[in-house]
Amino acid sequence: MTKKWYYAHKGVQAGPVSSTELKKLADDGQLLPTDLVWKEGMSEWVPASKIRNLFSNSSCELGVDMVEQTTNEMIRLPRMYYIQVSLSIFACILSIIAIIIVSLYSTNLYSTKRLNHYDFTSPKAAVESIRKMEYKGDDIALKELYRLRRSKLLEEKWRTFTISKKHDFQDKIIFFVKYNQSGQPVHGIICLEQDLETKLWVPAELDYAEISKLNKELYNSIRVWMDKNVSSRHFYKPFTILEENISPEIK
């Protein structure tokens, strides 16, 4: 703890002040060599001239405390600086560790490590493994199996995905798309509309009953396109919408 100085100038006691402040008072002439000074640890008040380094011509053993105190005040700020730097480095290290942990978790999330506990080397073994996963409630393994299957289907879908044509309908754009899924060609409809607030094109649903009333040609084009599917209702969500809204003869 920094020691505080007290002084008496012209018969008036003042303080406490630090060593630096006491030195400044002496330099400014507000503290005279004949004034008395005291700090904790001293047995009595002594003339300021007895404090080493307080005045240019002062010399006394008491001056050792003055020098040590000033030195402590000089190094206090660097010490705080080093503490702040150390805390910043520690925070950065924690952030890096957190990023590594999240990365490892994400990697494991999409891995198939859990499936390695089951046998899928033959159709019979695969069936037994699936039943075992369901019986044990191994949801992680089931999700890994689902992701594995789904990733292959999506890869095939987007590798073969093409846009055959498009039509404008009111404020929407209707795309006639084609892709393969499980080796079978799939014909689908994708509808987009522009969000008025963000100006982004986002998925939208179509009212096929309204299309049949307002644009019979477009309605018939959708019907012909969808009739090319072997079993469209199993492949693409908009087909379900189509099935719910159009007239029975199209089914």
BELZIDA-V212540 format. One line per field, one symbol per residue. psi: psi as a letter, one per 30 degrees, with the letter a starting at -180 (. if undefined). burial: # if it has 9 or more other ideal C-beta (glycine too) atoms within 8 Angstrom, else .. A space follows every 10 residues. Layout:
# BELZIDA-V212540
psi->???
burial->???
This chain:
# BELZIDA-V212540
psi->kkkkkkljjh gkklalllee eeeeeeefgf klfflklllk fkflklkfff jkfelfgkkl fffeeeeeee eeeefeeeee eeeeeeeeee eeeeeeeeee eeeeeeefeg lheefffljg fleeeeeeee eeeeefhiee eeeeeeeeee eeeeeeefeg kljellkkjb glkkkjlklk khfkkkklkk kklkkfefgk klkllkjfee efefieeeee eeeeefffke ifffekefee eeefflleff .
burial->..#######. ......###. ###.##.... #...#####. .#...##### #####..#.# .##.###.## .##....... .......... .......... .......... ...##..#.. ....##.### .###...#.. ##.##.##.. ..#..##..# #.....#.#. .######### #....##### #####..... .....#.##. ##.....##. ###.##..#. .#..#..##. ###.##...# .
